[in-house]
């Protein structure tokens, strides 16, 4: 039935700020923009009077794409508990890097909220074909939980 992950949608409060974060800081490439409104989107999302802007982003290695979606109507609200790792639901997106320590320094220098220094997953806990996994969590400007992952 499922063939692949098509995209990951992130609802953001300030579209241009988020585009700068994901493109300028994390290295995604903007591939297109669109305005979403009308009966078709209202039916899909189950909301009335929908007006939203979306920017589609792609990582250097390709899909799945990220969709940064900013609703101007109806506006949602931030729920701070969603930034916690143990909250039920979609919790984080893992982004693969080379040179995780340099990547974390880059994030910190830019003022990003980094939750921890990189941590090595103990060998024997989970064996990954790609090798030893090192990871850490950080937050985007809206408090969306993200992970950096490096395999050695």
N, C-alpha and C positions, 0 to 999 in steps of 0.2 A: 504494500500500500504506500508507505512513505518512501520517497526517493532521496530527499535531502532536506537540510534546513535552508529555507529560502531567505529569511531575513529575521532580524531581531529589532523590535520596535521599542524605543525609549521615549517616554513622554517627558518633555523638558519645559522649564518655565521661561527661559530666555533663549530663543533659537540661535541667535548669532553668537552669544557667549558659548553655547554648547558646540557650535560648529568650530569656533576658534579652539576650544579645548580638544576636541576629537581630531581635528586636522592639524592644527599648529603644534599641539603638545604631544599627541599620541601618534600622529603620522597617517591617519586615514585620509583618503582622497574623496572630495565631494564629486559625485557623479551626476546628480540632477536635483531639481527642486520642483515642488508642485504645491498648489493650493487645493485643499480638500473641502468641498462643501456640496450640499444638495442631498436629495433623498437617498441616493445610493450609499453614501458614507453614513448617514443617519441610521439606515437599516442595518448596516454591518455592525456599527458600534453600539446600537441600542440607545442613542441619545438624540435629542431634538435640537434644531438650530445649530448644527455643527459647522464651525468655521475653523480650519486649522491649516498650518503651513508645515510642510515636511521637507527635510533635506536627506537625501540618500547618500550614504558613505560606504566606501569599500576599503578594506585593509589591503596593504601592499600585496599580500599573498592571495587575495581574492575573496570569494564568498564564504560564508553568508554576509550579506550587506547589513549595515545598521541603518535604521530609519529613525531620525530624530524628528519627533512630532511635537508641535507646539499648538495647543488649542487656544484660540482667542475666544471661542464660545462653544459650549459652556466651559468655563475654566474649572480645572480640577484643583486639588490642594495637595500639598506635600504632607506625607505622613512619616514623621521622623523615624518611627520604629522600622520602616522599610530599609533603612540603612544598616540595620543590625543583621549579622550573619545568620542568626537562628530564627528569624521571622519566617513564618510559613509562606510559601509561594516562590515565584521566580526570584532568586536571590542575588546572583551575580553572573557576569560574563567574564570568562577567562580569556585573556589576550596573550598570545605567545610572543616572547621576545628572545633576543640574544643579548647577553650582557645585562642581566636583571639589576645588578647593583648600580650600574651607570644609569639605567632607566629610572630607578627609584630616586637617584640624586637629581636627575632631570626634573622629575615630578615635584620633589621637595623644593628645588630652586625656583620653580614656577608657582609655588604656593599651594600645590595640591595637598589634600588631606590624606596622608599616608598612615595606614593603621599599624603597620609593623615593618620592621626590616625584613629582608628576604629570609625565609625559613626553608631548610631542606626537609622534604618528606622522608622519614626514616626508611631506609632500605628494608624491605620485607613487609612494610605496611601495605603499599600498593606497588606492584611491579608494572612499570610502563615500558612498552616496546621502545619508546624514544629515549629512555634512559632515566637517570636520577632526576627527580622533579624538585625544583626550587620555586617557591611562590610567595606572594604577599598580596594583601588587599589594600585598596585605596578607594577614594570616593571622587565622583565627578562633581561639577559645580552644584548639581541638584541633590547631592547625597546618594546617587545611584552607586551601589557597591560594584566595584570592578576588581579583577584579579590579574596580576602579571604572573606568567608561568614561563619558566625556562627549563629545558631538558638538557642534561649533560651526559 
